Amino acid sequence: MYPPPRSTRRGLAGRCRAAAVRLLALAVTAAAALLFAAPGPAQAATTRQIAVPTAPMGWASWNSFAAKIDYNVVKQQVDAFVAAGLPAAGYKYINIDEGWWQGTRDSAGNITVDTSEWPGGMSAIADYIHSKGLKAGIYTDAGKNGCGYYYPTGRPAAPNTGSEGHYDQDMLQFSKWGFDFVKVDWCGGDVEGLDAATAYQSISDAVAKATATTGRPLTLSICNWGKQNPWNWAPGQAPMWRTSTDIIYYGNSPSMTNLLSNFDQTLHPTAQHTGYYNDPDMLMVGMDGFTAAQNRTHMNLWAISGAPLLAGNNLATMTSETAGILKNPEVIGVDQDPRGLQGVKVAEDTTGLQVYGKVLAGTGNRAVVLLNRTSSAQNITVRWSDLGLTNASATVRDLWARANVGSYGTSYTTSVPAGGSVMLSVTGGTEAAGSTYTGTAGFSGVVAGNTGIKVVDVSYTNNTSSARTGTLKVNGQGATTVSFPPTGSSPGTISVQVGLSKGSANSLTFSGAPALDSITVRPLPGAGGSQVVGKQSGRCLDIYNNTITNGTQAELWDCNGGQNQAWTYTSRKELVVYGNKCLDAYNQGTTNGTKVVIWDCNGQNNQKWNVNSDGTITNVNAGLCLDAYNNGTANGASTVLWSCGTGDNQKWTLS
């Protein structure tokens, strides 16, 4: 919605425009008494999985129309949306983005609009959308001024187009107009330096008040572009939050570079669960400049990550080929899987040849994307063991051919086009052995075979008529809000993905949750890694606050098994965190004191490390050692390169 960011050393870094946020108004219950768990047989108390709310699907006006929208533009898109059969495929929201409002209010502070552009006001277009059996979405900003003021896109700069100071009033007005979805952008909030977690909590509270007043639920979409790490605090505030910059900037054409970047930035699997979703931005499927193969890859990556599916193409000019891609029921089924988990990278045997796996509802079921980021066709193999399955026979299906490929015992290999992808399901497999722990709130002594992401099924009973929320804290990591939908009188399970440390010192503690019966922890070996533990400090190599920004300096922190402490040492001598960020000697530095940071993996020697038998880790490019600076041992002590010596601040163990 505004100009592209300035380029940095190795890529684009910048701001994105806004995407939206939905709210689930869920009651929090009093904390249950803490009882610690005892290991039990590897069989959950119940296997009745409870479906969680799925990621929103629909269409949004921004990518094709920017701020140049009015009643007639939206009506035309609604009619085309229905004619194309998108509602039957699961798409239901029609979201009006920036440009509908020019910042005017009446004497009471209520939003007013130009009725020559919106005859009958905004309630009239909401009524029209509802008349087609659809849901209506609208847009505002968390600050005093919205994106249209700072970055005009087809209209003159309009001041006062944000909701700051009017959160309660605006959310109630949107609900009274008949809107079901509100996207809250961050242009004003960013310029003003607002604290995002605080601002969006106030907006979330305003949405809950509006819903209680009108009885019309508002889906809140938080759109602060991944700034201030929303995956740490947004679950529970809203069902979706943006994780990256805009996927397309006003006046630009669709780009695979932007698509892949947004996908990489949205992979925060421990935040996505029980109806809360990372949002990599709207779809570019069907926009000028993308081939059918690129459109399919776009759908594959959004589906494997379980992202909201908000089409952004001009529906009035959509081809039947594009409609078919958007409506593929098997790909949509992966995205909308009722277990609600995010896919993760489980293998990259060769640079650029990547395997992503998603745990699906049921037993022994996975979705898989084979992604070829190289410039030539390549064979890529998915191994059952990486997906958390045994080497028993499983059925492989091609989701675009919509045909079974066959049954395979340990793995499946196929050719993937240059820059393209293949999407598969692997079904009927046998789950790898897990462990069950009984308890009502706290589970200690939880065992993990290696550091990394695990799948945890939580057996509970919620015999009320609405979802309840509680918080989950794993080891010393930050807490996350978990939703527990109704189960009736008998137990059911919901699933989360958590980061655990290798060994038996892990603990999972729930507070405010309904009555729990047990948890069952299952491995996801391909998402495993190692903690890099300093000998002198006893602390782990850590990226502060789960930050993914290039140039973030690595530091020491208490070991907790979080995603920001799980490092994969590859055959290419990389130390990879988050699946796509490499430990990096900043700016290819070769002198003492060079900062050790994370950066997008690029194969350069300043991202290669020798793990030596004496406990040192040396940078291939610099020949210097990974060093806890100034013999630091406290939380937050920084890491640098330094001439190799015998000090314990340069000795590390991968565990």
Summary of the structure (lengths in Angstrom):
residues: 655
radius of gyration: 24.4
end to end distance: 44.9
largest distance: 77.1
contacts: 2507
relative contact order: 0.12
helix: 21%
strand: 33%
